[in-house]
Amino acid sequence: TVYCQGRLTRHDYGRDHHPRCFTVWLAGGGIKRGMTYGTTDDFSYNVVDNPVEVYDLHATILHCLGIDHTKLTYKFQGRHYRLTDVHGHVVKPILA
């Protein structure tokens, strides 16, 4: 796995680490071919249409693997947590 990130400082927030928008390339495993889901403004700063949270991305990937994300839990400090928290939903429009 290759990972690259620009330098971030307190004064230079950077475009390589953006909290509101992200891009993911998914292929195979039940994902529709040749589509774009969601849009941002002209500066790719804010989501304009069809927002997807990281929890939703996780839920969708787990769904494609045949795993029910609501039942996948891990125990931390005596409590069971879900990878998708309580917010995650499968993004059905991107499924083939």
Residue, then its C-alpha position, 0 to 999 in steps of 0.5 A: t500500500v502506498y500512502c502520500q500526504g503533503r505537509l500540514t501545519r496549524h496555519d497551512y491546513g492543506r488540500d491533501h487532508h480535507p475533512r468534508c470531501f473525499t474520493v474513493w475508487l471502487a471496482g468489482g465486487g458488486i459495484k456499478r461500473g463507470m459511475t460517479y456518486g455525489t458532487t462537490d462545489d467548484f472548489s471541492y470544499n463542500v458536498v453539494d449532493n449525495p453526501v457519504e460518510v466514512y461509516d457509509l463507505h465501510a457499511t457498503i464495502l462490508h455489504c459487498l463482502g457479504i457481511d452485515h455491518t450491524k452485526l460486526t462488532y469489536k469489544f473495547q473497554g467492556r463495550h461492543y462497538r460497530l465499525t460503522d457506528v450507529h450512523g453507517h448505511v449501505v450506499k445502495p445506488i452504487l450497487a450493481 
